[in-house]
């Protein structure tokens, strides 16, 4: 994946950075909301939701296939990889926090 990544494709303007942050936040919040559907205490819901956040490896495979097949361009591919990296890193932190809440409850 790293060879296909071209960081010069990113929009480093304020609006470009805000868009990437917004999409990363949306990806995380949507998975956390899915965890709230679990019929359990909030600590369990937080664990379920945060465990669903860092699932980027499948997204990376599909993004790479889309790039190779010409379905997406290198700019969109780079943006997708950045969003996947954000959710993967932040998801681990959320999972660690939620597991502490679950154990202490």
N, CA, C and O atoms as a printed pandas DataFrame, in Angstrom:
     atom_number atom_name residue_name chain_id  residue_number  x_coord  y_coord  z_coord
0              1         N          UNK        A               1    0.816   -1.192    0.000
1              2        CA          UNK        A               1    0.000    0.000    0.000
2              3         C          UNK        A               1    0.859    1.254    0.000
3              4         O          UNK        A               1    0.514    2.244   -0.646
4              5         N          UNK        A               2    1.968    1.220    0.715
5              6        CA          UNK        A               2    2.793    2.415    0.855
6              7         C          UNK        A               2    3.340    2.937   -0.453
7              8         O          UNK        A               2    3.508    4.146   -0.613
8              9         N          UNK        A               3    3.622    2.052   -1.390
9             10        CA          UNK        A               3    4.153    2.488   -2.684
10            11         C          UNK        A               3    3.106    3.281   -3.457
11            12         O          UNK        A               3    3.452    4.213   -4.182
12            13         N          UNK        A               4    1.843    2.928   -3.313
13            14        CA          UNK        A               4    0.766    3.608   -4.041
14            15         C          UNK        A               4    0.394    4.941   -3.414
15            16         O          UNK        A               4   -0.297    5.747   -4.037
16            17         N          UNK        A               5    0.841    5.182   -2.196
17            18        CA          UNK        A               5    0.458    6.397   -1.473
18            19         C          UNK        A               5    1.309    7.579   -1.924
19            20         O          UNK        A               5    2.539    7.532   -1.885
20            21         N          UNK        A               6    0.632    8.629   -2.350
21            22        CA          UNK        A               6    1.311    9.844   -2.798
22            23         C          UNK        A               6    0.788   11.012   -1.966
23            24         O          UNK        A               6   -0.252   11.594   -2.278
24            25         N          UNK        A               7    1.521   11.348   -0.902
25            26        CA          UNK        A               7    1.061   12.386    0.026
26            27         C          UNK        A               7    0.980   13.770   -0.612
27            28         O          UNK        A               7    0.352   14.668   -0.051
28            29         N          UNK        A               8    1.593   13.953   -1.756
29            30        CA          UNK        A               8    1.477   15.244   -2.440
30            31         C          UNK        A               8    0.060   15.446   -2.993
31            32         O          UNK        A               8   -0.298   16.556   -3.387
32            33         N          UNK        A               9   -0.731   14.395   -3.021
33            34        CA          UNK        A               9   -2.104   14.479   -3.513
34            35         C          UNK        A               9   -3.061   15.089   -2.478
35            36         O          UNK        A               9   -4.172   15.497   -2.817
36            37         N          UNK        A              10   -2.623   15.147   -1.230
37            38        CA          UNK        A              10   -3.496   15.683   -0.174
38            39         C          UNK        A              10   -3.657   17.188   -0.310
39            40         O          UNK        A              10   -2.739   17.902   -0.713
40            41         N          UNK        A              11   -4.845   17.646    0.036
41            42        CA          UNK        A              11   -5.143   19.074    0.070
42            43         C          UNK        A              11   -4.794   19.572    1.471
43            44         O          UNK        A              11   -5.514   19.291    2.430
44            45         N          UNK        A              12   -3.695   20.308    1.589
45            46        CA          UNK        A              12   -3.229   20.765    2.894
46            47         C          UNK        A              12   -3.838   22.093    3.315
47            48         O          UNK        A              12   -3.380   22.705    4.280
48            49         N          UNK        A              13   -4.856   22.543    2.611
49            50        CA          UNK        A              13   -5.534   23.771    3.022
50            51         C          UNK        A              13   -6.370   23.478    4.259
51            52         O          UNK        A              13   -6.579   22.320    4.622
52            53         N          UNK        A              14   -6.837   24.524    4.890
53            54        CA          UNK        A              14   -7.659   24.353    6.092
54            55         C          UNK        A              14   -8.912   23.543    5.776
55            56         O          UNK        A              14   -9.294   22.670    6.555
56            57         N          UNK        A              15   -9.553   23.819    4.649
57            58        CA          UNK        A              15  -10.769   23.082    4.311
58            59         C          UNK        A              15  -10.466   21.617    3.996
59            60         O          UNK        A              15  -11.272   20.740    4.308
60            61         N          UNK        A              16   -9.309   21.344    3.379
61            62        CA          UNK        A              16   -8.931   19.963    3.087
62            63         C          UNK        A              16   -8.670   19.168    4.348
63            64         O          UNK        A              16   -9.107   18.024    4.470
64            65         N          UNK        A              17   -7.956   19.773    5.290
65            66        CA          UNK        A              17   -7.666   19.115    6.568
66            67         C          UNK        A              17   -8.956   18.912    7.359
67            68         O          UNK        A              17   -9.167   17.848    7.941
68            69         N          UNK        A              18   -9.817   19.927    7.380
69            70        CA          UNK        A              18  -11.096   19.797    8.092
70            71         C          UNK        A              18  -11.956   18.695    7.496
71            72         O          UNK        A              18  -12.627   17.967    8.227
72            73         N          UNK        A              19  -11.944   18.566    6.182
73            74        CA          UNK        A              19  -12.720   17.508    5.538
74            75         C          UNK        A              19  -12.208   16.133    5.948
75            76         O          UNK        A              19  -13.002   15.244    6.257
76            77         N          UNK        A              20  -10.889   15.949    5.955
77            78        CA          UNK        A              20  -10.327   14.662    6.376
78            79         C          UNK        A              20  -10.648   14.363    7.841
79            80         O          UNK        A              20  -10.970   13.227    8.189
80            81         N          UNK        A              21  -10.559   15.377    8.691
81            82        CA          UNK        A              21  -10.898   15.193   10.102
82            83         C          UNK        A              21  -12.379   14.877   10.277
83            84         O          UNK        A              21  -12.744   14.015   11.076
84            85         N          UNK        A              22  -13.226   15.572    9.532
85            86        CA          UNK        A              22  -14.666   15.348    9.604
86            87         C          UNK        A              22  -15.001   13.921    9.171
87            88         O          UNK        A              22  -15.780   13.241    9.839
88            89         N          UNK        A              23  -14.426   13.467    8.069
89            90        CA          UNK        A              23  -14.703   12.114    7.586
90            91         C          UNK        A              23  -14.163   11.054    8.545
91            92         O          UNK        A              23  -14.787   10.008    8.725
92            93         N          UNK        A              24  -13.016   11.314    9.156
93            94        CA          UNK        A              24  -12.477   10.384   10.153
94            95         C          UNK        A              24  -13.402   10.309   11.361
95            96         O          UNK        A              24  -13.696    9.224   11.862
96            97         N          UNK        A              25  -13.856   11.465   11.821
97            98        CA          UNK        A              25  -14.782   11.511   12.960
98            99         C          UNK        A              25  -16.093   10.809   12.623
99           100         O          UNK        A              25  -16.634   10.070   13.446
100          101         N          UNK        A              26  -16.594   11.034   11.436
101          102        CA          UNK        A              26  -17.832   10.382   11.002
102          103         C          UNK        A              26  -17.677    8.864   10.973
103          104         O          UNK        A              26  -18.586    8.140   11.379
104          105         N          UNK        A              27  -16.540    8.381   10.498
105          106        CA          UNK        A              27  -16.281    6.941   10.465
106          107         C          UNK        A              27  -16.258    6.363   11.875
107          108         O          UNK        A              27  -16.783    5.274   12.110
108          109         N          UNK        A              28  -15.657    7.080   12.808
109          110        CA          UNK        A              28  -15.565    6.594   14.186
110          111         C          UNK        A              28  -16.927    6.650   14.877
111          112         O          UNK        A              28  -17.347    5.679   15.507
112          113         N          UNK        A              29  -17.611    7.779   14.757
113          114        CA          UNK        A              29  -18.900    7.948   15.437
114          115         C          UNK        A              29  -19.940    6.962   14.921
115          116         O          UNK        A              29  -20.737    6.442   15.702
116          117         N          UNK        A              30  -19.942    6.695   13.607
117          118        CA          UNK        A              30  -20.935    5.764   13.063
118          119         C          UNK        A              30  -20.745    4.364   13.637
119          120         O          UNK        A              30  -21.727    3.662   13.882
120          121         N          UNK        A              31  -19.515    3.954   13.853
121          122        CA          UNK        A              31  -19.272    2.630   14.428
122          123         C          UNK        A              31  -19.591    2.615   15.916
123          124         O          UNK        A              31  -20.078    1.610   16.435
124          125         N          UNK        A              32  -19.320    3.714   16.604
125          126        CA          UNK        A              32  -19.687    3.785   18.015
126          127         C          UNK        A              32  -21.204    3.748   18.185
127          128         O          UNK        A              32  -21.718    3.119   19.110
128          129         N          UNK        A              33  -21.914    4.425   17.287
129          130        CA          UNK        A              33  -23.380    4.392   17.358
130          131         C          UNK        A              33  -23.918    2.984   17.129
131          132         O          UNK        A              33  -24.906    2.582   17.744
132          133         N          UNK        A              34  -23.266    2.242   16.246
133          134        CA          UNK        A              34  -23.687    0.855   16.022
134          135         C          UNK        A              34  -23.528    0.036   17.301
135          136         O          UNK        A              34  -24.330   -0.859   17.569
136          137         N          UNK        A              35  -22.511    0.332   18.081
137          138        CA          UNK        A              35  -22.321   -0.357   19.348
138          139         C          UNK        A              35  -23.430   -0.079   20.350
139          140         O          UNK        A              35  -23.711   -0.906   21.217
140          141         N          UNK        A              36  -24.059    1.080   20.232
141          142        CA          UNK        A              36  -25.138    1.429   21.149
142          143         C          UNK        A              36  -26.379    0.591   20.915
143          144         O          UNK        A              36  -27.297    0.618   21.736
144          145         N          UNK        A              37  -26.437   -0.155   19.817
145          146        CA          UNK        A              37  -27.566   -1.037   19.555
146          147         C          UNK        A              37  -27.505   -2.301   20.398
147          148         O          UNK        A              37  -28.500   -3.015   20.520
148          149         N          UNK        A              38  -26.352   -2.582   20.978
149          150        CA          UNK        A              38  -26.215   -3.750   21.842
150          151         C          UNK        A              38  -27.066   -3.526   23.091
151          152         O          UNK        A              38  -27.007   -2.462   23.706
152          153         N          UNK        A              39  -27.843   -4.520   23.456
153          154        CA          UNK        A              39  -28.713   -4.393   24.629
154          155         C          UNK        A              39  -27.957   -4.704   25.901
155          156         O          UNK        A              39  -28.091   -5.793   26.460
156          157         N          UNK        A              40  -27.169   -3.761   26.358
157          158        CA          UNK        A              40  -26.321   -3.982   27.522
158          159         C          UNK        A              40  -26.007   -2.640   28.172
159          160         O          UNK        A              40  -26.408   -1.594   27.661
160          161         N          UNK        A              41  -25.289   -2.662   29.302
161          162        CA          UNK        A              41  -24.871   -1.404   29.928
162          163         C          UNK        A              41  -23.980   -0.587   28.987
163          164         O          UNK        A              41  -23.407   -1.123   28.039
164          165         N          UNK        A              42  -23.874    0.701   29.258
165          166        CA          UNK        A              42  -23.125    1.578   28.359
166          167         C          UNK        A              42  -21.671    1.183   28.227
167          168         O          UNK        A              42  -21.066    1.410   27.179
168          169         N          UNK        A              43  -21.091    0.594   29.270
169          170        CA          UNK        A              43  -19.695    0.175   29.192
170          171         C          UNK        A              43  -19.522   -0.921   28.127
171          172         O          UNK        A              43  -18.552   -0.909   27.369
172          173         N          UNK        A              44  -20.456   -1.850   28.082
173          174        CA          UNK        A              44  -20.406   -2.916   27.080
174          175         C          UNK        A              44  -20.631   -2.341   25.691
175          176         O          UNK        A              44  -19.965   -2.742   24.736
176          177         N          UNK        A              45  -21.561   -1.409   25.573
177          178        CA          UNK        A              45  -21.815   -0.764   24.286
178          179         C          UNK        A              45  -20.583   -0.030   23.780
179          180         O          UNK        A              45  -20.287   -0.042   22.586
180          181         N          UNK        A              46  -19.864    0.613   24.708
181          182        CA          UNK        A              46  -18.650    1.334   24.324
182          183         C          UNK        A              46  -17.579    0.368   23.830
183          184         O          UNK        A              46  -16.865    0.677   22.876
184          185         N          UNK        A              47  -17.457   -0.793   24.464
185          186        CA          UNK        A              47  -16.474   -1.786   24.020
186          187         C          UNK        A              47  -16.842   -2.305   22.640
187          188         O          UNK        A              47  -15.982   -2.395   21.764
188          189         N          UNK        A              48  -18.103   -2.648   22.435
189          190        CA          UNK        A              48  -18.541   -3.173   21.138
190          191         C          UNK        A              48  -18.315   -2.131   20.040
191          192         O          UNK        A              48  -17.768   -2.452   18.985
192          193         N          UNK        A              49  -18.726   -0.911   20.279
193          194        CA          UNK        A              49  -18.574    0.144   19.279
194          195         C          UNK        A              49  -17.127    0.461   18.969
195          196         O          UNK        A              49  -16.755    0.589   17.803
196          197         N          UNK        A              50  -16.301    0.591   20.005
197          198        CA          UNK        A              50  -14.907    0.938   19.771
198          199         C          UNK        A              50  -14.129   -0.222   19.152
199          200         O          UNK        A              50  -13.133    0.007   18.466
200          201         N          UNK        A              51  -14.559   -1.447   19.377
201          202        CA          UNK        A              51  -13.897   -2.596   18.742
202          203         C          UNK        A              51  -14.186   -2.640   17.242
203          204         O          UNK        A              51  -13.431   -3.251   16.486
204          205         N          UNK        A              52  -15.266   -2.001   16.808
205          206        CA          UNK        A              52  -15.590   -1.987   15.381
206          207         C          UNK        A              52  -14.850   -0.883   14.625
207          208         O          UNK        A              52  -14.805   -0.914   13.395
208          209         N          UNK        A              53  -14.282    0.072   15.315
209          210        CA          UNK        A              53  -13.645    1.220   14.649
210          211         C          UNK        A              53  -12.414    0.822   13.833
211          212         O          UNK        A              53  -12.360    1.152   12.649
212          213         N          UNK        A              54  -11.425    0.131   14.403
213          214        CA          UNK        A              54  -10.187   -0.090   13.644
214          215         C          UNK        A              54  -10.251   -1.285   12.700
215          216         O          UNK        A              54   -9.511   -2.252   12.879
216          217         N          UNK        A              55  -11.109   -1.234   11.718
217          218        CA          UNK        A              55  -11.247   -2.321   10.756
218          219         C          UNK        A              55  -10.850   -1.850    9.374
219          220         O          UNK        A              55  -11.587   -2.045    8.407
220          221         N          UNK        A              56   -9.689   -1.231    9.282
221          222        CA          UNK        A              56   -9.271   -0.609    8.041
222          223         C          UNK        A              56   -8.596   -1.501    7.034
223          224         O          UNK        A              56   -8.469   -1.128    5.868
224          225         N          UNK        A              57   -8.153   -2.690    7.461
225          226        CA          UNK        A              57   -7.406   -3.515    6.514
226          227         C          UNK        A              57   -8.239   -3.907    5.300
227          228         O          UNK        A              57   -7.713   -3.962    4.188
228          229         N          UNK        A              58   -9.509   -4.175    5.489
229          230        CA          UNK        A              58  -10.381   -4.497    4.354
230          231         C          UNK        A              58  -10.579   -3.262    3.480
231          232         O          UNK        A              58  -10.586   -3.362    2.253
232          233         N          UNK        A              59  -10.736   -2.112    4.104
233          234        CA          UNK        A              59  -10.857   -0.867    3.352
234          235         C          UNK        A              59   -9.619   -0.579    2.528
235          236         O          UNK        A              59   -9.717   -0.075    1.409
236          237         N          UNK        A              60   -8.445   -0.897    3.079
237          238        CA          UNK        A              60   -7.203   -0.691    2.336
238          239         C          UNK        A              60   -7.135   -1.588    1.097
239          240         O          UNK        A              60   -6.692   -1.158    0.032
240          241         N          UNK        A              61   -7.573   -2.823    1.247
241          242        CA          UNK        A              61   -7.565   -3.748    0.106
242          243         C          UNK        A              61   -8.489   -3.239   -0.987
243          244         O          UNK        A              61   -8.113   -3.219   -2.159
244          245         N          UNK        A              62   -9.691   -2.829   -0.613
245          246        CA          UNK        A              62  -10.637   -2.328   -1.613
246          247         C          UNK        A              62  -10.167   -1.018   -2.237
247          248         O          UNK        A              62  -10.363   -0.794   -3.431
248          249         N          UNK        A              63   -9.553   -0.156   -1.439
249          250        CA          UNK        A              63   -9.025    1.098   -1.986
250          251         C          UNK        A              63   -7.913    0.812   -2.991
251          252         O          UNK        A              63   -7.859    1.432   -4.053
252          253         N          UNK        A              64   -7.035   -0.119   -2.661
253          254        CA          UNK        A              64   -5.949   -0.483   -3.576
254          255         C          UNK        A              64   -6.501   -1.087   -4.868
255          256         O          UNK        A              64   -6.027   -0.770   -5.959
256          257         N          UNK        A              65   -7.502   -1.956   -4.741
257          258        CA          UNK        A              65   -8.129   -2.525   -5.938
258          259         C          UNK        A              65   -8.769   -1.439   -6.790
259          260         O          UNK        A              65   -8.639   -1.442   -8.014
260          261         N          UNK        A              66   -9.457   -0.515   -6.143
261          262        CA          UNK        A              66  -10.084    0.590   -6.873
262          263         C          UNK        A              66   -9.066    1.440   -7.603
263          264         O          UNK        A              66   -9.311    1.885   -8.724
264          265         N          UNK        A              67   -7.919    1.669   -6.971
265          266        CA          UNK        A              67   -6.854    2.444   -7.610
266          267         C          UNK        A              67   -6.274    1.691   -8.806
267          268         O          UNK        A              67   -6.094    2.262   -9.881
268          269         N          UNK        A              68   -5.987    0.419   -8.609
269          270        CA          UNK        A              68   -5.394   -0.387   -9.682
270          271         C          UNK        A              68   -6.342   -0.558  -10.868
271          272         O          UNK        A              68   -5.903   -0.638  -12.015
272          273         N          UNK        A              69   -7.647   -0.614  -10.585
273          274        CA          UNK        A              69   -8.632   -0.798  -11.656
274          275         C          UNK        A              69   -9.044    0.526  -12.296
275          276         O          UNK        A              69   -9.804    0.535  -13.264
276          277         N          UNK        A              70   -8.553    1.634  -11.768
277          278        CA          UNK        A              70   -8.882    2.940  -12.318
278          279         C          UNK        A              70  -10.242    3.466  -11.896
279          280         O          UNK        A              70  -10.758    4.409  -12.495
280          281         N          UNK        A              71  -10.823    2.867  -10.875
281          282        CA          UNK        A              71  -12.136    3.303  -10.378
282          283         C          UNK        A              71  -12.002    4.579   -9.556
283          284         O          UNK        A              71  -12.862    5.458   -9.612
284          285         N          UNK        A              72  -10.919    4.672   -8.796
285          286        CA          UNK        A              72  -10.648    5.891   -8.024
286          287         C          UNK        A              72   -9.285    6.425   -8.451
287          288         O          UNK        A              72   -8.436    5.675   -8.935
288          289         N          UNK        A              73   -9.088    7.711   -8.268
289          290        CA          UNK        A              73   -7.800    8.308   -8.630
290          291         C          UNK        A              73   -6.871    8.326   -7.415
291          292         O          UNK        A              73   -7.277    7.977   -6.307
292          293         N          UNK        A              74   -5.631    8.735   -7.636
293          294        CA          UNK        A              74   -4.639    8.693   -6.562
294          295         C          UNK        A              74   -4.962    9.678   -5.442
295          296         O          UNK        A              74   -4.593    9.439   -4.293
296          297         N          UNK        A              75   -5.640   10.778   -5.753
297          298        CA          UNK        A              75   -6.017   11.743   -4.712
298          299         C          UNK        A              75   -7.017   11.107   -3.745
299          300         O          UNK        A              75   -6.837   11.183   -2.530
300          301         N          UNK        A              76   -8.059   10.487   -4.274
301          302        CA          UNK        A              76   -9.052    9.835   -3.420
302          303         C          UNK        A              76   -8.429    8.669   -2.658
303          304         O          UNK        A              76   -8.740    8.453   -1.487
304          305         N          UNK        A              77   -7.552    7.920   -3.320
305          306        CA          UNK        A              77   -6.876    6.813   -2.649
306          307         C          UNK        A              77   -6.088    7.311   -1.445
307          308         O          UNK        A              77   -6.164    6.727   -0.364
308          309         N          UNK        A              78   -5.335    8.385   -1.630
309          310        CA          UNK        A              78   -4.541    8.940   -0.534
310          311         C          UNK        A              78   -5.435    9.403    0.606
311          312         O          UNK        A              78   -5.124    9.165    1.773
312          313         N          UNK        A              79   -6.534   10.056    0.282
313          314        CA          UNK        A              79   -7.472   10.500    1.317
314          315         C          UNK        A              79   -8.059    9.312    2.070
315          316         O          UNK        A              79   -8.194    9.355    3.293
316          317         N          UNK        A              80   -8.407    8.258    1.350
317          318        CA          UNK        A              80   -8.945    7.064    2.001
318          319         C          UNK        A              80   -7.923    6.427    2.943
319          320         O          UNK        A              80   -8.271    6.010    4.048
320          321         N          UNK        A              81   -6.683    6.352    2.514
321          322        CA          UNK        A              81   -5.640    5.759    3.352
322          323         C          UNK        A              81   -5.434    6.588    4.620
323          324         O          UNK        A              81   -5.250    6.025    5.699
324          325         N          UNK        A              82   -5.463    7.895    4.505
325          326        CA          UNK        A              82   -5.310    8.759    5.684
326          327         C          UNK        A              82   -6.480    8.551    6.650
327          328         O          UNK        A              82   -6.272    8.463    7.860
328          329         N          UNK        A              83   -7.690    8.473    6.133
329          330        CA          UNK        A              83   -8.858    8.252    6.986
330          331         C          UNK        A              83   -8.782    6.878    7.649
331          332         O          UNK        A              83   -9.076    6.744    8.837
332          333         N          UNK        A              84   -8.394    5.873    6.898
333          334        CA          UNK        A              84   -8.259    4.526    7.466
334          335         C          UNK        A              84   -7.181    4.511    8.550
335          336         O          UNK        A              84   -7.360    3.880    9.592
336          337         N          UNK        A              85   -6.071    5.197    8.312
337          338        CA          UNK        A              85   -5.010    5.263    9.324
338          339         C          UNK        A              85   -5.508    5.964   10.587
339          340         O          UNK        A              85   -5.228    5.517   11.699
340          341         N          UNK        A              86   -6.243    7.062   10.415
341          342        CA          UNK        A              86   -6.795    7.778   11.577
342          343         C          UNK        A              86   -7.706    6.883   12.397
343          344         O          UNK        A              86   -7.578    6.812   13.619
344          345         N          UNK        A              87   -8.624    6.199   11.730
345          346        CA          UNK        A              87   -9.575    5.360   12.465
346          347         C          UNK        A              87   -8.873    4.170   13.118
347          348         O          UNK        A              87   -9.260    3.736   14.203
348          349         N          UNK        A              88   -7.854    3.651   12.465
349          350        CA          UNK        A              88   -7.120    2.524   13.045
350          351         C          UNK        A              88   -6.380    2.948   14.301
351          352         O          UNK        A              88   -6.404    2.233   15.303
352          353         N          UNK        A              89   -5.726    4.095   14.263
353          354        CA          UNK        A              89   -4.974    4.565   15.434
354          355         C          UNK        A              89   -5.906    5.009   16.557
355          356         O          UNK        A              89   -5.720    4.622   17.711
356          357         N          UNK        A              90   -6.893    5.808   16.226
357          358        CA          UNK        A              90   -7.804    6.308   17.256
358          359         C          UNK        A              90   -8.694    5.199   17.817
359          360         O          UNK        A              90   -9.073    5.230   18.988
360          361         N          UNK        A              91   -9.018    4.237   16.987
361          362        CA          UNK        A              91   -9.840    3.114   17.439
362          363         C          UNK        A              91   -9.184    2.327   18.556
363          364         O          UNK        A              91   -9.852    1.881   19.490
364          365         N          UNK        A              92   -7.869    2.157   18.458
365          366        CA          UNK        A              92   -7.144    1.445   19.512
366          367         C          UNK        A              92   -7.202    2.199   20.837
367          368         O          UNK        A              92   -7.339    1.592   21.899
368          369         N          UNK        A              93   -7.096    3.509   20.768
369          370        CA          UNK        A              93   -7.179    4.324   21.988
370          371         C          UNK        A              93   -8.578    4.261   22.592
371          372         O          UNK        A              93   -8.729    4.165   23.810
372          373         N          UNK        A              94   -9.595    4.316   21.746
373          374        CA          UNK        A              94  -10.975    4.200   22.234
374          375         C          UNK        A              94  -11.231    2.836   22.858
375          376         O          UNK        A              94  -11.892    2.734   23.892
376          377         N          UNK        A              95  -10.710    1.794   22.231
377          378        CA          UNK        A              95  -10.904    0.446   22.765
378          379         C          UNK        A              95  -10.225    0.297   24.120
379          380         O          UNK        A              95  -10.789   -0.298   25.037
380          381         N          UNK        A              96   -9.022    0.832   24.248
381          382        CA          UNK        A              96   -8.316    0.767   25.531
382          383         C          UNK        A              96   -9.119    1.485   26.614
383          384         O          UNK        A              96   -9.283    0.964   27.717
384          385         N          UNK        A              97   -9.618    2.675   26.300
385          386        CA          UNK        A              97  -10.411    3.435   27.270
386          387         C          UNK        A              97  -11.694    2.687   27.630
387          388         O          UNK        A              97  -12.040    2.583   28.807
388          389         N          UNK        A              98  -12.396    2.169   26.631
389          390        CA          UNK        A              98  -13.677    1.506   26.898
390          391         C          UNK        A              98  -13.490    0.210   27.681
391          392         O          UNK        A              98  -14.336   -0.143   28.503
392          393         N          UNK        A              99  -12.395   -0.499   27.434
393          394        CA          UNK        A              99  -12.139   -1.717   28.212
394          395         C          UNK        A              99  -11.867   -1.384   29.677
395          396         O          UNK        A              99  -12.273   -2.133   30.566
396          397         N          UNK        A             100  -11.187   -0.271   29.936
397          398        CA          UNK        A             100  -10.969    0.159   31.320
398          399         C          UNK        A             100  -12.306    0.466   31.987
399          400         O          UNK        A             100  -12.520    0.112   33.147
400          401         N          UNK        A             101  -13.214    1.131   31.251
401          402        CA          UNK        A             101  -14.519    1.448   31.794
402          403         C          UNK        A             101  -15.309    0.161   32.084
403          404         O          UNK        A             101  -16.011    0.061   33.090
404          405         N          UNK        A             102  -15.179   -0.798   31.196
405          406        CA          UNK        A             102  -15.907   -2.068   31.339
406          407         C          UNK        A             102  -15.403   -2.854   32.553
407          408         O          UNK        A             102  -16.197   -3.404   33.316
408          409         N          UNK        A             103  -14.078   -2.904   32.725
409          410        CA          UNK        A             103  -13.491   -3.649   33.835
410          411         C          UNK        A             103  -13.819   -2.979   35.165
411          412         O          UNK        A             103  -14.063   -3.664   36.159
412          413         N          UNK        A             104  -13.828   -1.659   35.192
413          414        CA          UNK        A             104  -14.065   -0.922   36.449
414          415         C          UNK        A             104  -15.527   -0.805   36.804
415          416         O          UNK        A             104  -15.852   -0.261   37.859
416          417         N          UNK        A             105  -16.418   -1.293   35.969
417          418        CA          UNK        A             105  -17.857   -1.134   36.267
418          419         C          UNK        A             105  -18.408   -2.248   37.077
419          420         O          UNK        A             105  -19.596   -2.248   37.400
